[in-house]
Amino acid sequence: MRRSVAIIALTGSLAGCSFSDTSILDEREKPVQQYAVFEVALVNAHAFFDLDVQWGYSGEDHKERVPGNTAVQRRVSLTWPDHTSVWAGGTPSKKPGVDDLLAYAQGEPIVRCSITINGRVVAKNDLTMCRYDFLWTPVPDPGGTAG
């Protein structure tokens, strides 16, 4: 009997509960501009390779081929929470007619990539691909306008 009275009392008290301050929940949904810069470059073996560059963000994927001595830099404006993932990378592609011994004389080509959002480097490496996910919160803007 005591158990059922306790359950009824608890249910009654919870039924009357409501969240009067939902500003925390509402704040997450406000769109925030994110300014992203994707950079991809081939570090060595420029003369013998082209660079197949891939970069994108949630819902967009871009691909292009550039000469190996070209550093690619792309700037985009994104809106969080609509866009929550960004990536950039590249794959060296040996030019036709170049001998393997000559092309790989300096070793395997290295692709360097980086992603900067709102002036802050969020991903950087020499592993052919960079990726950054900001699912729960936007990247703060140094000027204080993002987030």
N, C-alpha and C positions, 0 to 999 in steps of 0.2 A: 504494500500500500504506500509506504513512504517513497519507494522508488517511482511509482507512477505519479505521485504528487510532485516530486522533484523534477521529473521530465516535463510535466505540464507547466510548472512554474518557469523552467528554463525556456521552453518553447514560447511561452507568452512573453517573456522578457526579450528574447531575440526577435520576435515578430515586431516589436515596437522599435527596434534599432534601425537607424538610417544614417547614412553618411552625409552630413551637412556640408563638409568641406571636400569637394571633389576637384580642387584646383590641381592637385598632384596628377590626377588622371587626365584632366583636360590639357595640361601642359605638354604631355607626351605627343599629343596629336597636332600641335601647332607646327606648320611647315617651317623648316629652317634651311636657308640657302647654304650650300657647301661648295666651295671653289676648289676643284681638283686639278692637279697637274700630273700628267703621266710622262715619264721619261724612260726611253729605252735606247741603249747604244751597244755596239759591238766593241769590245775593248781591244782585241788583237786580231790579226789576220784580215785587216780591212780590205786589202787589195784583191783578195782571192774569194771573198764571200759577199753575198747580199744578205740582208737581214729581213726576215719575215716577222713583222710586228703585229701583235694582237693587243688590243686594249679595249676596255669597256666598263660598263657599270650595269646595275640591275636593269635588265630588259634591253640593253644595247650591246652589240658586239661589233668591233671594227677590226679589219685586217688590211694590211698593206705591205708591199715589198719596197724596200729602199736600198740604195747602195750601202755597202758595209761601212763606209766612212761617214755615214750620215747619222747623227744623233737625232732621234725623234722626240719631239716634245708636243704634247697635245693638252689644251686647256678646255675644261668644261665646267659648267655651272649645274649643280645637282640640287634636288630638293629632298631633304630628309623629312619624313620617313618613306617617301616614295622610292628613293634609291638608298640602299643600305649596303651594297657591296661594290667594290671597285677592283679592277685588276689590270695589269700590264705585263707584257713580256715579249720575248722574241726567240726566234730560232734561226741560227746561221744556216745559209743555203749556199753551198759551194757553187761558184760560177761555172757555167758549161765550158769544157775544154781545159780547165785547170787541173794539172796533175796532182794526185793525192799527196805525193811526197812534198811538193812545193806548198800546197795549201795547208798542210798540217805540220810544216817545219817548225812553227812557233808553238806547237801544241794545239789542243782543242780550242776553238774559239770560245771566248767568254762573253756572255750577254749580261750586261748590267742594267738593272731596272730600279726605278724608284717611283713612289706615289707620295705626293704632297697634298694635304687637304688644309685649306685655310692657313697656308704658310707653315704648316707643321708636317715634317716628314713622318709618315705613318708606316711605310714599308720600304725597305731597300735591301737588295741582295744581288749576288752574282750567280744565281741559280736558274736563270732564264725566265722566271715568273715571280711577280709580286702580287699579293692579294691583301685586301684589308676589308673587314666587315665591321660596320658600326650599326648593329641591329637595334641596340637598346637606347643609344644616345648619340646625338650628332657630335662631330668634332668641334670643340670650342674655337671660336674665331678670336685671334689675338686682340681684335678691337672690341670684343665683348658683345658682339651682336648675335652670334650663333649659340644656341643652347640656352 
